[in-house]
Amino acid sequence: MGSDIVPDAEVDCVGLYCPMPIAQTKQEIDKLEVGQVLKVEADDPAAEEDIKRWAKRTGHEIVKLEKEGTVLTFYIRKMK
């Protein structure tokens, strides 16, 4: 995928632990329009599973997941 995803909003959860990354992700995605993308950065090891599970449950799409060292970067498209 050559084109980088440009997020419409970002939330930085680095240094925060469960359940804060999910709470902040939910809060931010609620502000977006359907089709917009939220970038979430987190370094809580549990965040990967938590955010994947949350996205599945809420029907949003994780369009991309990057890992750099301990930091996970999610790009989540609001689907509804």
KADAHU-V54591 format. One line per field, one symbol per residue. burial: # if it has 24 or more other C-alpha atoms within 12 Angstrom, else .. A space follows every 50 residues. Layout:
burial=???
//
This chain:
burial=......#.#####......###.###.##..#...#########..##.# ##..#....######......#######..
//
